[in-house]
């Protein structure tokens, strides 16, 4: 609630009018200040909202990139596992071949 000013009724009308005029000027100044503050706050809110929107868009892009990287990693793991399995099979076959050769050579002796 805005402060009020008491105007004496028994005083000079000119003094009362001057007091009212001064009070009116004070109130107009407070109103201008309040409106300026409101505009600054609106601009600050708009800028904050824009930063939030940009952050959300960046988050969406990062999530998409992360999904792509995860898919690539899964593919890489599958390829590596298949390569390891193939190498294990080759190693096992070579081991069996060597065992067969060593058994054959020991029988000949």
C-alpha positions as YAML, in Angstrom:
chain: A
units: angstrom
residues:
- id: 1
  name: UNK
  ca: [0.00, 0.00, 0.00]
- id: 2
  name: UNK
  ca: [1.36, 3.41, -0.99]
- id: 3
  name: UNK
  ca: [2.05, 5.93, 1.74]
- id: 4
  name: UNK
  ca: [-0.51, 8.65, 2.10]
- id: 5
  name: UNK
  ca: [-0.18, 12.30, 2.89]
- id: 6
  name: UNK
  ca: [-2.48, 14.18, 5.18]
- id: 7
  name: UNK
  ca: [-3.74, 17.47, 3.82]
- id: 8
  name: UNK
  ca: [-5.01, 19.87, 6.43]
- id: 9
  name: UNK
  ca: [-8.51, 21.09, 5.65]
- id: 10
  name: UNK
  ca: [-8.12, 24.36, 7.50]
- id: 11
  name: UNK
  ca: [-4.93, 25.32, 5.61]
- id: 12
  name: UNK
  ca: [-4.53, 27.37, 2.52]
- id: 13
  name: UNK
  ca: [-5.99, 25.78, -0.63]
- id: 14
  name: UNK
  ca: [-2.89, 26.68, -2.58]
- id: 15
  name: UNK
  ca: [-0.69, 24.79, -0.09]
- id: 16
  name: UNK
  ca: [-3.03, 21.81, -0.26]
- id: 17
  name: UNK
  ca: [-2.97, 21.82, -4.05]
- id: 18
  name: UNK
  ca: [0.84, 22.07, -4.02]
- id: 19
  name: UNK
  ca: [1.08, 19.17, -1.57]
- id: 20
  name: UNK
  ca: [-1.22, 17.08, -3.77]
- id: 21
  name: UNK
  ca: [0.78, 17.99, -6.87]
- id: 22
  name: UNK
  ca: [4.04, 16.96, -5.18]
- id: 23
  name: UNK
  ca: [2.48, 13.72, -3.98]
- id: 24
  name: UNK
  ca: [1.15, 13.05, -7.48]
- id: 25
  name: UNK
  ca: [4.66, 13.61, -8.91]
- id: 26
  name: UNK
  ca: [6.11, 11.19, -6.35]
- id: 27
  name: UNK
  ca: [3.53, 8.56, -7.23]
- id: 28
  name: UNK
  ca: [4.15, 9.04, -10.97]
- id: 29
  name: UNK
  ca: [7.89, 8.67, -10.38]
- id: 30
  name: UNK
  ca: [7.31, 5.47, -8.37]
- id: 31
  name: UNK
  ca: [5.04, 4.18, -11.14]
- id: 32
  name: UNK
  ca: [7.66, 4.87, -13.83]
- id: 33
  name: UNK
  ca: [10.29, 3.16, -11.72]
- id: 34
  name: UNK
  ca: [8.01, 0.18, -11.16]
- id: 35
  name: UNK
  ca: [7.21, -0.07, -14.89]
- id: 36
  name: UNK
  ca: [10.91, 0.10, -15.77]
- id: 37
  name: UNK
  ca: [11.67, -2.62, -13.22]
- id: 38
  name: UNK
  ca: [8.84, -4.73, -14.66]
- id: 39
  name: UNK
  ca: [10.25, -4.34, -18.18]
- id: 40
  name: UNK
  ca: [13.72, -5.34, -17.00]
- id: 41
  name: UNK
  ca: [12.27, -8.41, -15.29]
- id: 42
  name: UNK
  ca: [10.30, -9.33, -18.43]
- id: 43
  name: UNK
  ca: [13.47, -9.07, -20.53]
- id: 44
  name: UNK
  ca: [15.40, -11.12, -18.00]
- id: 45
  name: UNK
  ca: [12.65, -13.76, -18.03]
- id: 46
  name: UNK
  ca: [12.65, -13.81, -21.84]
- id: 47
  name: UNK
  ca: [16.42, -14.26, -21.93]
- id: 48
  name: UNK
  ca: [16.28, -17.01, -19.30]
- id: 49
  name: UNK
  ca: [13.53, -18.78, -21.23]
- id: 50
  name: UNK
  ca: [15.65, -18.60, -24.39]
- id: 51
  name: UNK
  ca: [18.64, -20.10, -22.54]
- id: 52
  name: UNK
  ca: [16.42, -22.91, -21.23]
- id: 53
  name: UNK
  ca: [15.13, -23.59, -24.75]
- id: 54
  name: UNK
  ca: [18.69, -23.68, -26.12]
- id: 55
  name: UNK
  ca: [19.77, -26.01, -23.32]
- id: 56
  name: UNK
  ca: [16.86, -28.35, -24.05]
- id: 57
  name: UNK
  ca: [17.74, -28.40, -27.76]
- id: 58
  name: UNK
  ca: [21.38, -29.14, -26.91]
- id: 59
  name: UNK
  ca: [20.27, -31.92, -24.58]
- id: 60
  name: UNK
  ca: [18.17, -33.47, -27.35]
- id: 61
  name: UNK
  ca: [21.12, -33.33, -29.77]
- id: 62
  name: UNK
  ca: [23.45, -34.87, -27.21]
- id: 63
  name: UNK
  ca: [20.97, -37.64, -26.44]
- id: 64
  name: UNK
  ca: [20.73, -38.41, -30.16]
- id: 65
  name: UNK
  ca: [24.50, -38.48, -30.52]
- id: 66
  name: UNK
  ca: [24.80, -40.68, -27.43]
- id: 67
  name: UNK
  ca: [22.27, -43.10, -28.91]
- id: 68
  name: UNK
  ca: [24.27, -43.28, -32.13]
- id: 69
  name: UNK
  ca: [27.51, -43.85, -30.21]
- id: 70
  name: UNK
  ca: [25.88, -46.61, -28.16]
- id: 71
  name: UNK
  ca: [24.67, -48.32, -31.34]
- id: 72
  name: UNK
  ca: [28.17, -48.06, -32.84]
- id: 73
  name: UNK
  ca: [29.67, -49.49, -29.65]
- id: 74
  name: UNK
  ca: [27.26, -52.45, -29.72]
- id: 75
  name: UNK
  ca: [28.14, -53.11, -33.37]
- id: 76
  name: UNK
  ca: [31.84, -52.91, -32.53]
- id: 77
  name: UNK
  ca: [31.42, -55.36, -29.63]
- id: 78
  name: UNK
  ca: [29.55, -57.79, -31.86]
- id: 79
  name: UNK
  ca: [32.23, -57.57, -34.55]
- id: 80
  name: UNK
  ca: [34.99, -58.02, -31.98]
- id: 81
  name: UNK
  ca: [33.23, -60.99, -30.41]
- id: 82
  name: UNK
  ca: [32.81, -62.62, -33.83]
- id: 83
  name: UNK
  ca: [36.49, -62.00, -34.59]
- id: 84
  name: UNK
  ca: [37.54, -63.47, -31.22]
- id: 85
  name: UNK
  ca: [35.32, -66.52, -31.79]
- id: 86
  name: UNK
  ca: [36.84, -67.04, -35.24]
- id: 87
  name: UNK
  ca: [40.38, -66.73, -33.87]
- id: 88
  name: UNK
  ca: [39.56, -69.17, -31.04]
- id: 89
  name: UNK
  ca: [38.24, -71.68, -33.57]
- id: 90
  name: UNK
  ca: [41.38, -71.30, -35.69]
- id: 91
  name: UNK
  ca: [43.59, -71.67, -32.64]
- id: 92
  name: UNK
  ca: [41.68, -74.77, -31.55]
- id: 93
  name: UNK
  ca: [41.99, -76.29, -35.03]
- id: 94
  name: UNK
  ca: [45.72, -75.53, -35.10]
- id: 95
  name: UNK
  ca: [46.11, -77.03, -31.63]
- id: 96
  name: UNK
  ca: [44.29, -80.20, -32.72]
- id: 97
  name: UNK
  ca: [46.44, -80.37, -35.84]
- id: 98
  name: UNK
  ca: [49.59, -80.06, -33.76]
- id: 99
  name: UNK
  ca: [48.35, -82.72, -31.38]
- id: 100
  name: UNK
  ca: [47.67, -85.02, -34.32]
- id: 101
  name: UNK
  ca: [51.12, -84.39, -35.77]
- id: 102
  name: UNK
  ca: [52.84, -84.95, -32.43]
- id: 103
  name: UNK
  ca: [50.86, -88.17, -31.86]
- id: 104
  name: UNK
  ca: [51.68, -89.37, -35.36]
- id: 105
  name: UNK
  ca: [55.37, -88.66, -34.95]
- id: 106
  name: UNK
  ca: [55.53, -90.41, -31.58]
- id: 107
  name: UNK
  ca: [53.88, -93.54, -33.06]
- id: 108
  name: UNK
  ca: [56.45, -93.65, -35.87]
- id: 109
  name: UNK
  ca: [59.33, -93.64, -33.43]
...
